[in-house]
């Protein structure tokens, strides 16, 4: 199992400045192979030390490190990503608003590198994922294999031409023209199930919502944009970080309400 290795940060009080100064910055390392010594800049940690878990270990120069087994989210952050991957801040809202769980069946269309597919699979019973590009499916399969997930079925399929399975509790759409597949989605969804569309631009969002409102079996719920603002907390210095995640995309929530 992979490990997380953390080089502990260190602060010292500098009299000339009359304040604490960071002398060693905290650094995090992801170790896939703990069966060999790990080399850092100017030091080494033996493989025997790396086999410990939830302990403070030392390198050959006596510096302290923390080590523990990685969890799903640690491994997830190591996935190989393609451009415009949906971020965690948006995935979290999908999970919360749709209430999917271990009994749910999900279709994710527009697989890309599989980031959304994989996170959904960590919460639900089964995920089917469609994409029309072989390179996307290959990247996604590599990521699925890395996390050793068994409840994902990747398919080369154009969702605009049809959905091969039925009884979905959630369908996610990350497509250039998501309105083209609405009728297929309706036929493949359970009553009360959700469609969540991830749109990058306002015109794309507008066209999708207009198409939804023409379908009597669907109910438009809402459209949301989440902006994440990171903060720096260092003693009494508490301020927003210079770089924050602003606009990534719009999430539009839709429900099937009639047979």
N, C-alpha and C positions, 0 to 999 in steps of 0.2 A: 504494500500500500504506500502511495506517495506520502511525503512528510512536508510540513511547513517548518522552515528554519528561520528564526528571527534573531538578527543581531541587535542586542539591546542598545537603545540610545543612552546617552550620558550627558548630564549638565554639570557645569561647575560655576561657582560664584566668582566673578572677576571684580576685584576691589576697585580697579581703575574705572570700570564702567558702572559699578554699584548695582549690578544685576547678574542674574544667571545667564550663561551662554551655553548653547549646545555645542559640545566638543566632539560628540560622536552621533551621527544621525542613525535612526533606526532603519534597518534594511531587512526586507523579507525575501526569502528564497523558496522556490518550489523544487523539491527533490523527488524525481521519479525513481532514481536508482540509489538505494541506500546500502548497496552491497559493495561499494567501493568508497575510498576516502574522498572527501569533498574539499576541493581547493578554492580558497578565496585569495584575494590580493594580499600576498605576503604572509599567508598562514594556511593551515590545513586542519580539518576535523576528521578524526579517524572514523572508519565505518562502525567500529564498536560503539562509539559515542552516538552515532546516527541511529542506532537501533533502539535507543531509549525513547520514551514517550511521556510527554507531560513533565519534563524535567529541565533543569538548567544544565547545559553541557558546556565544555570548554574546548577551544582550539589549542593548537600546540604552543601558542603564545600566552595562554591563560585568559583570553577574552571570553566573556559569558555570552551564551546563546540560549534561546528557548527552542524546544523542538516538540512537535506533536503531530499526530496523524491528520492528514487533510480530510475535509468534509466535502460533500457534494459541491457546495458553492465555491470552495477553493479550486476544485478540479474544473468546474464550469468556467472559471475566469481564465483558464489556460487554453480554452478552445481556440482553434484557428478560425478567424472571422473574415468574412468578405465585407466589402463596403456596405454601408447603410444597414448594419445589423441593429435590430431593435434593442434598446438598452433596458437594463433591469428596472429602471424607474417606471417604464411603460408596461413591462411584463407583470410587475407587481399589481398594477391596477387591473389588468385583465383577470388575474387570479382572484382578486378580491371582489370585483364587481360581478363575475359570472358564477362564483361559488362552486367551481368544479372541484371534484374530489376523487377518491380512489375507485369510485364506481363509474366515473365519467368516461365517455368515448369522444375523442376530439379529432378534427381534421384541420391541419395547418397547410394552407396553400400559398406557395411562394417560399419554398424551403430555405433557399440561400445556403448559408453555412450550417443551418440547423439549430441556431441558438434558441429561437422560440420553441421549436419542436422539442428540443431536449429539456428545457425548463418545464414545459407542460408535462412531459413524460414523467418528471419527478413527482408530480402531484396526482396524475390520473391513471386510470386502468390501461388505456390504449390510445396511441396517437398514430394516425395516418398522415403522411406528409407528401404533398404533390409538388413537383417542379418540372419544367419542360427542358431544363438544361442539364446535360450530363455532368459538366464540371461542378455545378452546384451540388448535385446529388452525391458526387464523389467526395467533395469536401465535407458534406453532412455525414456521410457514412463513416469517414475517418473519425469525426468527432463522436459519433455514436459508439464506435468501437473503442475509442479512448475511455469513455465513461462506462462501457460495458452494460449498456441499457438493452433490455430485451423486449420492451413493450412499444417499440417504434417500427413502423412499416413505411419505408421510403418507396415512392413510386414515380416513374416518369409518366406524368399524366397532365394534360391540359384541362384544368377544372372548367374552363369555358365550354368544353366539349362534353362534359358530364362528370358525375361523381359515382364511383364504382361501389361504394358502400352506403349503408343506411344507419339510421338511429343515432345520429350525432347529438351530443349535448352542447357542443361548441364548435363553431367553424371560424377560423381566423384567416383573414385575407390580407396579404401583402403583395398586391398586384397592381400593374399600371392602370387597368380598367376593371375594377372589381364589380361594377354594376352588371357586367355581362354574364355573371354566373349566378345571379340571385335566384332564378327559377330552379336551377339545379340544387342550390342550397336548400330551398324550401322543401323540395322533395326528399332530401336526405336528412332532415332535422326532426328531432322530437318536438312535441308541443312544449313551449316554454324555453326552448334552447336558444342560445345566443349566437349571433354573428358579430364578430369584432373586426372592423376594417381599420387597417393602419395606413393612413394617407400622409404623404409628404407635403403636398401643396394644397392650397385653398380650392382651386378649380376641381381637383380630383375629389376632394371632400364634398363639394357642392353637388357634383354630378352623382356621386354615390347616394347621398341623402335624398335627392330628388327621385332617383330610381326606386329607393326603398319606399317612399311615400306613395308610389303608384301600385305597390303590392299590398292587397288587402289582408294577406295572411301574415304580414310583417308589421311590427310596431317600432318606429324610431324612438330610441330611449334618450340618448344624449351623445354629444361630442365633447371630448376632453383633450386639453393639452396640459402636460405636466412639465414644469420647469424645476430643476433641482439646483439649489444654491448651497454650495459647500462652505463650511466655516472653519476657520483656524482658531483653535483654542490652545493657548500657550501661556499658562499662568494668568496674569491679569490682562494679557493681550488677547482679546476676543474680537475677531473681525471676519467679514466675508473673504473667502479666498478670491484671488484675482480671476482664476479660471473656474467657471461653473458650466454645467450642462444646461443649455437653454432649450431652444426648439429642436426636437428630434422628429416629431411627427404628431398627427392628430389620431386619436382613438375614437371611433364611432361605434356605439353599442346599439344593437338591433335584436329584437326577439321575435320568434315565431309564436303567434297567438291563436291561429286558427288551423284546423286540419286542411 
